[in-house]
Amino acid sequence: LQAQKAASDQMLHHETEQKKALADKLPDTERQLQLVIKGYNEQLKDAKKMMQATGATSMSEIETRFKGMVQVQAMWDLEARLVGEKAMVQEQADVLQGKL
């Protein structure tokens, strides 16, 4: 019986220590949670602004539009590059034609 009481007291002491350790971490955890909530709210505001500005009805629609714009920009960049390369090839062809 004494051994059981000692084991119970030791378990109680251990649990009390763990509770104190968790209580010490609570303010930091609450601060981190507040930062996460603040960041989420800022993202939500930004998303609402984007939806209002674009007339989109969902974030997935905005994402689709954005991907489309990126693809269009990539095509313009590719077209500009090809025009430049074509001009270089034409210059070289003109030089060779002049040498002949």
Phi and psi restraints in degrees (range 20) as a CNS / XPLOR table:
assign (resid 1 and name C) (resid 2 and name N)
       (resid 2 and name CA) (resid 2 and name C) 1.0 -61.8 20.0 2
assign (resid 2 and name N) (resid 2 and name CA)
       (resid 2 and name C) (resid 3 and name N) 1.0 -39.0 20.0 2
assign (resid 2 and name C) (resid 3 and name N)
       (resid 3 and name CA) (resid 3 and name C) 1.0 -66.9 20.0 2
assign (resid 3 and name N) (resid 3 and name CA)
       (resid 3 and name C) (resid 4 and name N) 1.0 -40.2 20.0 2
assign (resid 3 and name C) (resid 4 and name N)
       (resid 4 and name CA) (resid 4 and name C) 1.0 -64.4 20.0 2
assign (resid 4 and name N) (resid 4 and name CA)
       (resid 4 and name C) (resid 5 and name N) 1.0 -43.0 20.0 2
assign (resid 4 and name C) (resid 5 and name N)
       (resid 5 and name CA) (resid 5 and name C) 1.0 -62.8 20.0 2
assign (resid 5 and name N) (resid 5 and name CA)
       (resid 5 and name C) (resid 6 and name N) 1.0 -42.2 20.0 2
assign (resid 5 and name C) (resid 6 and name N)
       (resid 6 and name CA) (resid 6 and name C) 1.0 -64.3 20.0 2
assign (resid 6 and name N) (resid 6 and name CA)
       (resid 6 and name C) (resid 7 and name N) 1.0 -41.8 20.0 2
assign (resid 6 and name C) (resid 7 and name N)
       (resid 7 and name CA) (resid 7 and name C) 1.0 -64.9 20.0 2
assign (resid 7 and name N) (resid 7 and name CA)
       (resid 7 and name C) (resid 8 and name N) 1.0 -41.6 20.0 2
assign (resid 7 and name C) (resid 8 and name N)
       (resid 8 and name CA) (resid 8 and name C) 1.0 -64.1 20.0 2
assign (resid 8 and name N) (resid 8 and name CA)
       (resid 8 and name C) (resid 9 and name N) 1.0 -42.7 20.0 2
assign (resid 8 and name C) (resid 9 and name N)
       (resid 9 and name CA) (resid 9 and name C) 1.0 -63.5 20.0 2
assign (resid 9 and name N) (resid 9 and name CA)
       (resid 9 and name C) (resid 10 and name N) 1.0 -40.0 20.0 2
assign (resid 9 and name C) (resid 10 and name N)
       (resid 10 and name CA) (resid 10 and name C) 1.0 -66.0 20.0 2
assign (resid 10 and name N) (resid 10 and name CA)
       (resid 10 and name C) (resid 11 and name N) 1.0 -41.9 20.0 2
assign (resid 10 and name C) (resid 11 and name N)
       (resid 11 and name CA) (resid 11 and name C) 1.0 -63.4 20.0 2
assign (resid 11 and name N) (resid 11 and name CA)
       (resid 11 and name C) (resid 12 and name N) 1.0 -42.4 20.0 2
assign (resid 11 and name C) (resid 12 and name N)
       (resid 12 and name CA) (resid 12 and name C) 1.0 -62.2 20.0 2
assign (resid 12 and name N) (resid 12 and name CA)
       (resid 12 and name C) (resid 13 and name N) 1.0 -43.3 20.0 2
assign (resid 12 and name C) (resid 13 and name N)
       (resid 13 and name CA) (resid 13 and name C) 1.0 -62.1 20.0 2
assign (resid 13 and name N) (resid 13 and name CA)
       (resid 13 and name C) (resid 14 and name N) 1.0 -43.0 20.0 2
assign (resid 13 and name C) (resid 14 and name N)
       (resid 14 and name CA) (resid 14 and name C) 1.0 -62.8 20.0 2
assign (resid 14 and name N) (resid 14 and name CA)
       (resid 14 and name C) (resid 15 and name N) 1.0 -45.4 20.0 2
assign (resid 14 and name C) (resid 15 and name N)
       (resid 15 and name CA) (resid 15 and name C) 1.0 -63.6 20.0 2
assign (resid 15 and name N) (resid 15 and name CA)
       (resid 15 and name C) (resid 16 and name N) 1.0 -38.5 20.0 2
assign (resid 15 and name C) (resid 16 and name N)
       (resid 16 and name CA) (resid 16 and name C) 1.0 -64.1 20.0 2
assign (resid 16 and name N) (resid 16 and name CA)
       (resid 16 and name C) (resid 17 and name N) 1.0 -41.5 20.0 2
assign (resid 16 and name C) (resid 17 and name N)
       (resid 17 and name CA) (resid 17 and name C) 1.0 -63.4 20.0 2
assign (resid 17 and name N) (resid 17 and name CA)
       (resid 17 and name C) (resid 18 and name N) 1.0 -42.6 20.0 2
assign (resid 17 and name C) (resid 18 and name N)
       (resid 18 and name CA) (resid 18 and name C) 1.0 -63.8 20.0 2
assign (resid 18 and name N) (resid 18 and name CA)
       (resid 18 and name C) (resid 19 and name N) 1.0 -40.4 20.0 2
assign (resid 18 and name C) (resid 19 and name N)
       (resid 19 and name CA) (resid 19 and name C) 1.0 -62.3 20.0 2
assign (resid 19 and name N) (resid 19 and name CA)
       (resid 19 and name C) (resid 20 and name N) 1.0 -42.5 20.0 2
assign (resid 19 and name C) (resid 20 and name N)
       (resid 20 and name CA) (resid 20 and name C) 1.0 -63.2 20.0 2
assign (resid 20 and name N) (resid 20 and name CA)
       (resid 20 and name C) (resid 21 and name N) 1.0 -42.0 20.0 2
assign (resid 20 and name C) (resid 21 and name N)
       (resid 21 and name CA) (resid 21 and name C) 1.0 -63.1 20.0 2
assign (resid 21 and name N) (resid 21 and name CA)
       (resid 21 and name C) (resid 22 and name N) 1.0 -41.9 20.0 2
assign (resid 21 and name C) (resid 22 and name N)
       (resid 22 and name CA) (resid 22 and name C) 1.0 -67.3 20.0 2
assign (resid 22 and name N) (resid 22 and name CA)
       (resid 22 and name C) (resid 23 and name N) 1.0 -38.7 20.0 2
assign (resid 22 and name C) (resid 23 and name N)
       (resid 23 and name CA) (resid 23 and name C) 1.0 -64.1 20.0 2
assign (resid 23 and name N) (resid 23 and name CA)
       (resid 23 and name C) (resid 24 and name N) 1.0 -35.5 20.0 2
assign (resid 23 and name C) (resid 24 and name N)
       (resid 24 and name CA) (resid 24 and name C) 1.0 -66.2 20.0 2
assign (resid 24 and name N) (resid 24 and name CA)
       (resid 24 and name C) (resid 25 and name N) 1.0 -31.9 20.0 2
assign (resid 24 and name C) (resid 25 and name N)
       (resid 25 and name CA) (resid 25 and name C) 1.0 -82.1 20.0 2
assign (resid 25 and name N) (resid 25 and name CA)
       (resid 25 and name C) (resid 26 and name N) 1.0 -17.0 20.0 2
assign (resid 25 and name C) (resid 26 and name N)
       (resid 26 and name CA) (resid 26 and name C) 1.0 -57.3 20.0 2
assign (resid 26 and name N) (resid 26 and name CA)
       (resid 26 and name C) (resid 27 and name N) 1.0 -47.5 20.0 2
assign (resid 26 and name C) (resid 27 and name N)
       (resid 27 and name CA) (resid 27 and name C) 1.0 -59.7 20.0 2
assign (resid 27 and name N) (resid 27 and name CA)
       (resid 27 and name C) (resid 28 and name N) 1.0 -41.4 20.0 2
assign (resid 27 and name C) (resid 28 and name N)
       (resid 28 and name CA) (resid 28 and name C) 1.0 -65.8 20.0 2
assign (resid 28 and name N) (resid 28 and name CA)
       (resid 28 and name C) (resid 29 and name N) 1.0 -40.9 20.0 2
assign (resid 28 and name C) (resid 29 and name N)
       (resid 29 and name CA) (resid 29 and name C) 1.0 -64.4 20.0 2
assign (resid 29 and name N) (resid 29 and name CA)
       (resid 29 and name C) (resid 30 and name N) 1.0 -42.0 20.0 2
assign (resid 29 and name C) (resid 30 and name N)
       (resid 30 and name CA) (resid 30 and name C) 1.0 -64.3 20.0 2
assign (resid 30 and name N) (resid 30 and name CA)
       (resid 30 and name C) (resid 31 and name N) 1.0 -38.9 20.0 2
assign (resid 30 and name C) (resid 31 and name N)
       (resid 31 and name CA) (resid 31 and name C) 1.0 -64.0 20.0 2
assign (resid 31 and name N) (resid 31 and name CA)
       (resid 31 and name C) (resid 32 and name N) 1.0 -43.5 20.0 2
assign (resid 31 and name C) (resid 32 and name N)
       (resid 32 and name CA) (resid 32 and name C) 1.0 -63.0 20.0 2
assign (resid 32 and name N) (resid 32 and name CA)
       (resid 32 and name C) (resid 33 and name N) 1.0 -40.6 20.0 2
assign (resid 32 and name C) (resid 33 and name N)
       (resid 33 and name CA) (resid 33 and name C) 1.0 -62.7 20.0 2
assign (resid 33 and name N) (resid 33 and name CA)
       (resid 33 and name C) (resid 34 and name N) 1.0 -41.8 20.0 2
assign (resid 33 and name C) (resid 34 and name N)
       (resid 34 and name CA) (resid 34 and name C) 1.0 -62.7 20.0 2
assign (resid 34 and name N) (resid 34 and name CA)
       (resid 34 and name C) (resid 35 and name N) 1.0 -38.6 20.0 2
assign (resid 34 and name C) (resid 35 and name N)
       (resid 35 and name CA) (resid 35 and name C) 1.0 -65.1 20.0 2
assign (resid 35 and name N) (resid 35 and name CA)
       (resid 35 and name C) (resid 36 and name N) 1.0 -40.8 20.0 2
assign (resid 35 and name C) (resid 36 and name N)
       (resid 36 and name CA) (resid 36 and name C) 1.0 -64.3 20.0 2
assign (resid 36 and name N) (resid 36 and name CA)
       (resid 36 and name C) (resid 37 and name N) 1.0 -44.5 20.0 2
assign (resid 36 and name C) (resid 37 and name N)
       (resid 37 and name CA) (resid 37 and name C) 1.0 -63.5 20.0 2
assign (resid 37 and name N) (resid 37 and name CA)
       (resid 37 and name C) (resid 38 and name N) 1.0 -41.6 20.0 2
assign (resid 37 and name C) (resid 38 and name N)
       (resid 38 and name CA) (resid 38 and name C) 1.0 -62.3 20.0 2
assign (resid 38 and name N) (resid 38 and name CA)
       (resid 38 and name C) (resid 39 and name N) 1.0 -45.1 20.0 2
assign (resid 38 and name C) (resid 39 and name N)
       (resid 39 and name CA) (resid 39 and name C) 1.0 -62.5 20.0 2
assign (resid 39 and name N) (resid 39 and name CA)
       (resid 39 and name C) (resid 40 and name N) 1.0 -42.0 20.0 2
assign (resid 39 and name C) (resid 40 and name N)
       (resid 40 and name CA) (resid 40 and name C) 1.0 -62.0 20.0 2
assign (resid 40 and name N) (resid 40 and name CA)
       (resid 40 and name C) (resid 41 and name N) 1.0 -44.6 20.0 2
assign (resid 40 and name C) (resid 41 and name N)
       (resid 41 and name CA) (resid 41 and name C) 1.0 -63.3 20.0 2
assign (resid 41 and name N) (resid 41 and name CA)
       (resid 41 and name C) (resid 42 and name N) 1.0 -37.9 20.0 2
assign (resid 41 and name C) (resid 42 and name N)
       (resid 42 and name CA) (resid 42 and name C) 1.0 -65.0 20.0 2
assign (resid 42 and name N) (resid 42 and name CA)
       (resid 42 and name C) (resid 43 and name N) 1.0 -42.3 20.0 2
assign (resid 42 and name C) (resid 43 and name N)
       (resid 43 and name CA) (resid 43 and name C) 1.0 -64.4 20.0 2
assign (resid 43 and name N) (resid 43 and name CA)
       (resid 43 and name C) (resid 44 and name N) 1.0 -38.6 20.0 2
assign (resid 43 and name C) (resid 44 and name N)
       (resid 44 and name CA) (resid 44 and name C) 1.0 -64.3 20.0 2
assign (resid 44 and name N) (resid 44 and name CA)
       (resid 44 and name C) (resid 45 and name N) 1.0 -42.5 20.0 2
assign (resid 44 and name C) (resid 45 and name N)
       (resid 45 and name CA) (resid 45 and name C) 1.0 -61.3 20.0 2
assign (resid 45 and name N) (resid 45 and name CA)
       (resid 45 and name C) (resid 46 and name N) 1.0 -45.0 20.0 2
assign (resid 45 and name C) (resid 46 and name N)
       (resid 46 and name CA) (resid 46 and name C) 1.0 -61.7 20.0 2
assign (resid 46 and name N) (resid 46 and name CA)
       (resid 46 and name C) (resid 47 and name N) 1.0 -41.6 20.0 2
assign (resid 46 and name C) (resid 47 and name N)
       (resid 47 and name CA) (resid 47 and name C) 1.0 -63.5 20.0 2
assign (resid 47 and name N) (resid 47 and name CA)
       (resid 47 and name C) (resid 48 and name N) 1.0 -41.8 20.0 2
assign (resid 47 and name C) (resid 48 and name N)
       (resid 48 and name CA) (resid 48 and name C) 1.0 -63.9 20.0 2
assign (resid 48 and name N) (resid 48 and name CA)
       (resid 48 and name C) (resid 49 and name N) 1.0 -40.2 20.0 2
assign (resid 48 and name C) (resid 49 and name N)
       (resid 49 and name CA) (resid 49 and name C) 1.0 -62.6 20.0 2
assign (resid 49 and name N) (resid 49 and name CA)
       (resid 49 and name C) (resid 50 and name N) 1.0 -43.7 20.0 2
assign (resid 49 and name C) (resid 50 and name N)
       (resid 50 and name CA) (resid 50 and name C) 1.0 -64.0 20.0 2
assign (resid 50 and name N) (resid 50 and name CA)
       (resid 50 and name C) (resid 51 and name N) 1.0 -40.0 20.0 2
assign (resid 50 and name C) (resid 51 and name N)
       (resid 51 and name CA) (resid 51 and name C) 1.0 -65.4 20.0 2
assign (resid 51 and name N) (resid 51 and name CA)
       (resid 51 and name C) (resid 52 and name N) 1.0 -41.6 20.0 2
assign (resid 51 and name C) (resid 52 and name N)
       (resid 52 and name CA) (resid 52 and name C) 1.0 -66.6 20.0 2
assign (resid 52 and name N) (resid 52 and name CA)
       (resid 52 and name C) (resid 53 and name N) 1.0 -41.5 20.0 2
assign (resid 52 and name C) (resid 53 and name N)
       (resid 53 and name CA) (resid 53 and name C) 1.0 -68.2 20.0 2
assign (resid 53 and name N) (resid 53 and name CA)
       (resid 53 and name C) (resid 54 and name N) 1.0 -34.8 20.0 2
assign (resid 53 and name C) (resid 54 and name N)
       (resid 54 and name CA) (resid 54 and name C) 1.0 -96.4 20.0 2
assign (resid 54 and name N) (resid 54 and name CA)
       (resid 54 and name C) (resid 55 and name N) 1.0 -14.4 20.0 2
assign (resid 54 and name C) (resid 55 and name N)
       (resid 55 and name CA) (resid 55 and name C) 1.0 76.5 20.0 2
assign (resid 55 and name N) (resid 55 and name CA)
       (resid 55 and name C) (resid 56 and name N) 1.0 13.1 20.0 2
assign (resid 55 and name C) (resid 56 and name N)
       (resid 56 and name CA) (resid 56 and name C) 1.0 -73.8 20.0 2
assign (resid 56 and name N) (resid 56 and name CA)
       (resid 56 and name C) (resid 57 and name N) 1.0 155.2 20.0 2
assign (resid 56 and name C) (resid 57 and name N)
       (resid 57 and name CA) (resid 57 and name C) 1.0 -104.1 20.0 2
assign (resid 57 and name N) (resid 57 and name CA)
       (resid 57 and name C) (resid 58 and name N) 1.0 -6.9 20.0 2
assign (resid 57 and name C) (resid 58 and name N)
       (resid 58 and name CA) (resid 58 and name C) 1.0 -156.4 20.0 2
assign (resid 58 and name N) (resid 58 and name CA)
       (resid 58 and name C) (resid 59 and name N) 1.0 162.9 20.0 2
assign (resid 58 and name C) (resid 59 and name N)
       (resid 59 and name CA) (resid 59 and name C) 1.0 -67.4 20.0 2
assign (resid 59 and name N) (resid 59 and name CA)
       (resid 59 and name C) (resid 60 and name N) 1.0 -32.5 20.0 2
assign (resid 59 and name C) (resid 60 and name N)
       (resid 60 and name CA) (resid 60 and name C) 1.0 -65.7 20.0 2
assign (resid 60 and name N) (resid 60 and name CA)
       (resid 60 and name C) (resid 61 and name N) 1.0 -33.3 20.0 2
assign (resid 60 and name C) (resid 61 and name N)
       (resid 61 and name CA) (resid 61 and name C) 1.0 -66.7 20.0 2
assign (resid 61 and name N) (resid 61 and name CA)
       (resid 61 and name C) (resid 62 and name N) 1.0 -41.5 20.0 2
assign (resid 61 and name C) (resid 62 and name N)
       (resid 62 and name CA) (resid 62 and name C) 1.0 -62.5 20.0 2
assign (resid 62 and name N) (resid 62 and name CA)
       (resid 62 and name C) (resid 63 and name N) 1.0 -43.3 20.0 2
assign (resid 62 and name C) (resid 63 and name N)
       (resid 63 and name CA) (resid 63 and name C) 1.0 -60.5 20.0 2
assign (resid 63 and name N) (resid 63 and name CA)
       (resid 63 and name C) (resid 64 and name N) 1.0 -43.4 20.0 2
assign (resid 63 and name C) (resid 64 and name N)
       (resid 64 and name CA) (resid 64 and name C) 1.0 -63.1 20.0 2
assign (resid 64 and name N) (resid 64 and name CA)
       (resid 64 and name C) (resid 65 and name N) 1.0 -43.8 20.0 2
assign (resid 64 and name C) (resid 65 and name N)
       (resid 65 and name CA) (resid 65 and name C) 1.0 -62.9 20.0 2
assign (resid 65 and name N) (resid 65 and name CA)
       (resid 65 and name C) (resid 66 and name N) 1.0 -43.0 20.0 2
assign (resid 65 and name C) (resid 66 and name N)
       (resid 66 and name CA) (resid 66 and name C) 1.0 -63.1 20.0 2
assign (resid 66 and name N) (resid 66 and name CA)
       (resid 66 and name C) (resid 67 and name N) 1.0 -45.1 20.0 2
assign (resid 66 and name C) (resid 67 and name N)
       (resid 67 and name CA) (resid 67 and name C) 1.0 -60.8 20.0 2
assign (resid 67 and name N) (resid 67 and name CA)
       (resid 67 and name C) (resid 68 and name N) 1.0 -38.7 20.0 2
assign (resid 67 and name C) (resid 68 and name N)
       (resid 68 and name CA) (resid 68 and name C) 1.0 -62.9 20.0 2
assign (resid 68 and name N) (resid 68 and name CA)
       (resid 68 and name C) (resid 69 and name N) 1.0 -42.5 20.0 2
assign (resid 68 and name C) (resid 69 and name N)
       (resid 69 and name CA) (resid 69 and name C) 1.0 -64.4 20.0 2
assign (resid 69 and name N) (resid 69 and name CA)
       (resid 69 and name C) (resid 70 and name N) 1.0 -39.7 20.0 2
assign (resid 69 and name C) (resid 70 and name N)
       (resid 70 and name CA) (resid 70 and name C) 1.0 -64.2 20.0 2
assign (resid 70 and name N) (resid 70 and name CA)
       (resid 70 and name C) (resid 71 and name N) 1.0 -41.7 20.0 2
assign (resid 70 and name C) (resid 71 and name N)
       (resid 71 and name CA) (resid 71 and name C) 1.0 -64.7 20.0 2
assign (resid 71 and name N) (resid 71 and name CA)
       (resid 71 and name C) (resid 72 and name N) 1.0 -41.3 20.0 2
assign (resid 71 and name C) (resid 72 and name N)
       (resid 72 and name CA) (resid 72 and name C) 1.0 -62.9 20.0 2
assign (resid 72 and name N) (resid 72 and name CA)
       (resid 72 and name C) (resid 73 and name N) 1.0 -44.7 20.0 2
assign (resid 72 and name C) (resid 73 and name N)
       (resid 73 and name CA) (resid 73 and name C) 1.0 -62.1 20.0 2
assign (resid 73 and name N) (resid 73 and name CA)
       (resid 73 and name C) (resid 74 and name N) 1.0 -41.1 20.0 2
assign (resid 73 and name C) (resid 74 and name N)
       (resid 74 and name CA) (resid 74 and name C) 1.0 -62.8 20.0 2
assign (resid 74 and name N) (resid 74 and name CA)
       (resid 74 and name C) (resid 75 and name N) 1.0 -38.5 20.0 2
assign (resid 74 and name C) (resid 75 and name N)
       (resid 75 and name CA) (resid 75 and name C) 1.0 -67.1 20.0 2
assign (resid 75 and name N) (resid 75 and name CA)
       (resid 75 and name C) (resid 76 and name N) 1.0 -40.4 20.0 2
assign (resid 75 and name C) (resid 76 and name N)
       (resid 76 and name CA) (resid 76 and name C) 1.0 -62.6 20.0 2
assign (resid 76 and name N) (resid 76 and name CA)
       (resid 76 and name C) (resid 77 and name N) 1.0 -43.7 20.0 2
assign (resid 76 and name C) (resid 77 and name N)
       (resid 77 and name CA) (resid 77 and name C) 1.0 -60.9 20.0 2
assign (resid 77 and name N) (resid 77 and name CA)
       (resid 77 and name C) (resid 78 and name N) 1.0 -43.3 20.0 2
assign (resid 77 and name C) (resid 78 and name N)
       (resid 78 and name CA) (resid 78 and name C) 1.0 -63.9 20.0 2
assign (resid 78 and name N) (resid 78 and name CA)
       (resid 78 and name C) (resid 79 and name N) 1.0 -42.3 20.0 2
assign (resid 78 and name C) (resid 79 and name N)
       (resid 79 and name CA) (resid 79 and name C) 1.0 -62.1 20.0 2
assign (resid 79 and name N) (resid 79 and name CA)
       (resid 79 and name C) (resid 80 and name N) 1.0 -43.9 20.0 2
assign (resid 79 and name C) (resid 80 and name N)
       (resid 80 and name CA) (resid 80 and name C) 1.0 -62.4 20.0 2
assign (resid 80 and name N) (resid 80 and name CA)
       (resid 80 and name C) (resid 81 and name N) 1.0 -41.8 20.0 2
assign (resid 80 and name C) (resid 81 and name N)
       (resid 81 and name CA) (resid 81 and name C) 1.0 -62.8 20.0 2
assign (resid 81 and name N) (resid 81 and name CA)
       (resid 81 and name C) (resid 82 and name N) 1.0 -44.7 20.0 2
assign (resid 81 and name C) (resid 82 and name N)
       (resid 82 and name CA) (resid 82 and name C) 1.0 -64.7 20.0 2
assign (resid 82 and name N) (resid 82 and name CA)
       (resid 82 and name C) (resid 83 and name N) 1.0 -39.6 20.0 2
assign (resid 82 and name C) (resid 83 and name N)
       (resid 83 and name CA) (resid 83 and name C) 1.0 -61.6 20.0 2
assign (resid 83 and name N) (resid 83 and name CA)
       (resid 83 and name C) (resid 84 and name N) 1.0 -43.1 20.0 2
assign (resid 83 and name C) (resid 84 and name N)
       (resid 84 and name CA) (resid 84 and name C) 1.0 -63.0 20.0 2
assign (resid 84 and name N) (resid 84 and name CA)
       (resid 84 and name C) (resid 85 and name N) 1.0 -44.2 20.0 2
assign (resid 84 and name C) (resid 85 and name N)
       (resid 85 and name CA) (resid 85 and name C) 1.0 -65.9 20.0 2
assign (resid 85 and name N) (resid 85 and name CA)
       (resid 85 and name C) (resid 86 and name N) 1.0 -38.1 20.0 2
assign (resid 85 and name C) (resid 86 and name N)
       (resid 86 and name CA) (resid 86 and name C) 1.0 -62.7 20.0 2
assign (resid 86 and name N) (resid 86 and name CA)
       (resid 86 and name C) (resid 87 and name N) 1.0 -41.2 20.0 2
assign (resid 86 and name C) (resid 87 and name N)
       (resid 87 and name CA) (resid 87 and name C) 1.0 -63.2 20.0 2
assign (resid 87 and name N) (resid 87 and name CA)
       (resid 87 and name C) (resid 88 and name N) 1.0 -40.7 20.0 2
assign (resid 87 and name C) (resid 88 and name N)
       (resid 88 and name CA) (resid 88 and name C) 1.0 -64.1 20.0 2
assign (resid 88 and name N) (resid 88 and name CA)
       (resid 88 and name C) (resid 89 and name N) 1.0 -44.5 20.0 2
assign (resid 88 and name C) (resid 89 and name N)
       (resid 89 and name CA) (resid 89 and name C) 1.0 -62.5 20.0 2
assign (resid 89 and name N) (resid 89 and name CA)
       (resid 89 and name C) (resid 90 and name N) 1.0 -40.9 20.0 2
assign (resid 89 and name C) (resid 90 and name N)
       (resid 90 and name CA) (resid 90 and name C) 1.0 -63.9 20.0 2
assign (resid 90 and name N) (resid 90 and name CA)
       (resid 90 and name C) (resid 91 and name N) 1.0 -40.8 20.0 2
assign (resid 90 and name C) (resid 91 and name N)
       (resid 91 and name CA) (resid 91 and name C) 1.0 -60.7 20.0 2
assign (resid 91 and name N) (resid 91 and name CA)
       (resid 91 and name C) (resid 92 and name N) 1.0 -45.4 20.0 2
assign (resid 91 and name C) (resid 92 and name N)
       (resid 92 and name CA) (resid 92 and name C) 1.0 -64.2 20.0 2
assign (resid 92 and name N) (resid 92 and name CA)
       (resid 92 and name C) (resid 93 and name N) 1.0 -38.5 20.0 2
assign (resid 92 and name C) (resid 93 and name N)
       (resid 93 and name CA) (resid 93 and name C) 1.0 -64.9 20.0 2
assign (resid 93 and name N) (resid 93 and name CA)
       (resid 93 and name C) (resid 94 and name N) 1.0 -39.8 20.0 2
assign (resid 93 and name C) (resid 94 and name N)
       (resid 94 and name CA) (resid 94 and name C) 1.0 -64.8 20.0 2
assign (resid 94 and name N) (resid 94 and name CA)
       (resid 94 and name C) (resid 95 and name N) 1.0 -40.9 20.0 2
assign (resid 94 and name C) (resid 95 and name N)
       (resid 95 and name CA) (resid 95 and name C) 1.0 -62.2 20.0 2
assign (resid 95 and name N) (resid 95 and name CA)
       (resid 95 and name C) (resid 96 and name N) 1.0 -46.1 20.0 2
assign (resid 95 and name C) (resid 96 and name N)
       (resid 96 and name CA) (resid 96 and name C) 1.0 -63.7 20.0 2
assign (resid 96 and name N) (resid 96 and name CA)
       (resid 96 and name C) (resid 97 and name N) 1.0 -40.3 20.0 2
assign (resid 96 and name C) (resid 97 and name N)
       (resid 97 and name CA) (resid 97 and name C) 1.0 -62.3 20.0 2
assign (resid 97 and name N) (resid 97 and name CA)
       (resid 97 and name C) (resid 98 and name N) 1.0 -38.4 20.0 2
assign (resid 97 and name C) (resid 98 and name N)
       (resid 98 and name CA) (resid 98 and name C) 1.0 -67.6 20.0 2
assign (resid 98 and name N) (resid 98 and name CA)
       (resid 98 and name C) (resid 99 and name N) 1.0 -33.7 20.0 2
assign (resid 98 and name C) (resid 99 and name N)
       (resid 99 and name CA) (resid 99 and name C) 1.0 -73.0 20.0 2
assign (resid 99 and name N) (resid 99 and name CA)
       (resid 99 and name C) (resid 100 and name N) 1.0 -28.0 20.0 2
